[in-house]
Amino acid sequence: MIEVQILNQQPALIDQKPFVEANTVPVSLQELTADHIIPVFTRNNQPLISQAQFIDLTRDMLTDLNGSSFSLPEIRVSHPI
């Protein structure tokens, strides 16, 4: 017969950042708009959509779809762009 003895029933706490937060810093939408450049297509220097524009458009579409208002998103970046 095998006897099992539980020594510690406390869950182990792991001091680890979630993947999305690892090596990133929070920024505001205003900072993202003012301090980050708009990416361009390298072949012809055609401007692409910026991260700030994408966030604004997504929030506007969600508001239009179900009429709800949403809080500002939590934005994290690994480095200035």
C-alpha positions as CSV (number, residue, x, y, z in Angstrom):
1,M,0.0,0.0,0.0
2,I,1.3,3.5,-0.9
3,E,0.7,6.2,1.6
4,V,0.5,9.8,0.4
5,Q,1.1,12.7,2.7
6,I,0.3,16.3,1.7
7,L,2.9,18.7,3.3
8,N,1.7,22.1,2.0
9,Q,-1.7,23.0,0.7
10,Q,-0.8,26.6,-0.1
11,P,-0.6,27.3,-3.8
12,A,2.8,28.2,-5.0
13,L,3.2,31.9,-5.8
14,I,5.1,32.6,-9.0
15,D,6.4,36.1,-9.3
16,Q,6.2,36.2,-13.1
17,K,4.8,38.8,-15.4
18,P,2.3,37.7,-18.0
19,F,3.7,37.4,-21.5
20,V,1.9,40.5,-22.7
21,E,3.4,42.6,-19.9
22,A,7.0,41.2,-20.1
23,N,9.5,43.7,-21.1
24,T,6.9,46.4,-21.9
25,V,5.9,49.7,-20.4
26,P,2.5,51.3,-20.3
27,V,1.8,54.4,-22.4
28,S,-1.3,56.6,-22.8
29,L,-3.1,57.0,-26.1
30,Q,-2.0,60.7,-26.1
31,E,1.6,59.7,-25.7
32,L,1.3,57.0,-28.4
33,T,-0.3,59.6,-30.8
34,A,2.3,62.4,-30.0
35,D,5.5,60.5,-29.6
36,H,5.4,57.5,-31.9
37,I,5.9,57.7,-35.7
38,I,3.5,56.5,-38.3
39,P,4.9,53.4,-40.0
40,V,5.5,53.5,-43.8
41,F,5.6,50.9,-46.5
42,T,9.3,50.8,-47.4
43,R,8.9,50.3,-51.2
44,N,7.2,53.7,-51.8
45,N,7.1,55.4,-48.4
46,Q,3.3,55.2,-48.3
47,P,2.0,55.9,-44.8
48,L,0.3,53.0,-43.1
49,I,-2.2,53.1,-40.2
50,S,-0.6,54.1,-36.9
51,Q,-1.2,52.2,-33.7
52,A,-3.1,55.1,-32.3
53,Q,-5.4,55.3,-35.4
54,F,-6.0,51.6,-35.1
55,I,-7.0,51.9,-31.4
56,D,-9.3,54.9,-32.2
57,L,-11.0,53.2,-35.1
58,T,-11.6,50.0,-33.2
59,R,-13.1,51.8,-30.3
60,D,-15.3,53.8,-32.6
61,M,-16.5,50.7,-34.4
62,L,-17.4,48.9,-31.2
63,T,-19.3,52.0,-30.0
64,D,-21.2,52.1,-33.3
65,L,-22.0,48.4,-33.2
66,N,-23.6,48.1,-29.8
67,G,-23.9,51.7,-28.6
68,S,-21.8,51.2,-25.5
69,S,-19.0,53.4,-24.4
70,F,-15.7,51.8,-23.5
71,S,-13.0,52.9,-21.1
72,L,-9.6,53.8,-22.5
73,P,-7.5,50.7,-23.5
74,E,-4.4,49.6,-21.6
75,I,-1.6,50.2,-24.1
76,R,1.8,48.7,-23.6
77,V,4.9,49.1,-25.8
78,S,8.2,47.4,-25.8
79,H,10.0,50.4,-27.2
80,P,9.3,53.7,-28.9
81,I,8.5,53.4,-32.6
